[in-house]
Amino acid sequence: MAWIEKITGSLEQKKEYRQYKERVRALPGSYRQAAEALERYFMYCGGIVQGEVLVKMCDDLATLFEEAAAHDTPVRDIVGDDPVSFAETFLANYSDGGWQRKERARLVEAIDRAAQV
């Protein structure tokens, strides 16, 4: 990895994220609004800190809404009556990229070390 990417993050991931944003902007109105709302929730509540996991999640979100739009699937049929539940279930598929996983592992290691003393 080039030194600049160590400071700014992966340039390839930034490119992929910009492509994702373009895909979302190209969605029809209600699909775009729903995808943007979910993205906002994911960014604030998702806790994803690994760039490659975030890019994969965004790509999957765009694909989901592109396919729904192509088949005229209503937004409510995608997210159901409880959008938060949908969002949490969607996020659970990417939990390996979250800071919570790292902190859980750190806690387990600390307790294991403390128990050995």
N, C-alpha and C positions, 0 to 999 in steps of 0.2 A: 504494500500500500504506500502510495506517495505520501510525503510528509504533509502536504496540504490537506489530503483526505483525513489524516489523523486529527487535524484541527477542525475542519469543516464538515466532515462526514463524507460518505461515499458519493462521488459525483454521479455514478451510475444510478444510485438510488434516488438522487435528486431528479435525474432525468425521468426515471420511471414514475416518480410521484407527479411530476408536471404532466406526463402523459395521462395519468389517472385523472387529474383535474380537468384536462381537456375532454376526456371521455364523459365525465360527469356533466360538464357544461353543454355537451352535445345532446344530452338526454331531453326528452319532452318535459315540459313544465312540472307536473306533479311528481314524476320520477326523479327529476333533478332536485326538487325541494326535499323529498324524502331522503335521498342519498346524502345531500348536504347536511341535513339534520342529524342523520346517523353518524356521519363523519365527525361532526362537532361533538356529539356525545362520546364517540370513541376517543377523540383527542383529549377531552377533559376527564373522562372517567375510566378510560381503558387501561391506562398505566403502561402502555407498550413503549418500551425504550429501545428495542432492537430494530434498527432501520429495515433490515431485510424482512422481518416479521410484519412491520407496519406496511411496507410496500405490498407484500403478499395479501394482507388483509384488505387494503384499499383496492387492489386489483380484483379480488374476489367480490367485493361490494359493487364495483362498477359492472362486472360481468353479470351479477345477479340482476341489477336494474336494467341493463341493456337487454338481457333476455326477456325480462318481464315486459319491457316496453315493446319489444318485437312481437310478443304474443298477446299484447293488450291485457295483461294481467293487472287488475286493480291493485293499487298500493296497499290497501287493507288486506288483500289476499296474501301479500308478501309478509307484512309485519304483524298481521293479526290485530286483535283488539287491544293488546298491551305492547306498545312499541318498546317499552323499557325491557320487558321480558325477552322480546326478540333480540334487542341489542345485546343484552347480557349473554344470551345463548350464542349469538354470533361471536361475541368477544371470547367466550370460553374456548372456541376453536383455536385461538391465538394466544392462549395464556402463557405459552413458553417464552413469549417475548416481553412479558410484563415484569415490572420491577418487583411486584409482590412475590413472584416465584423466587427471585433472587433473595429477597429478604426472608422468605420462609426457609430456604436452604441455609441461609446464614444463621437463623435462629436454631435450627436443628443441629448444625455443627457446633454452635456455642454451648448448647445444652449437653451434647455428647461429650465435649471437652470438660465441662463442669462436672459431669457425672463421673468422669474418670479420676478426678482429684480426690 
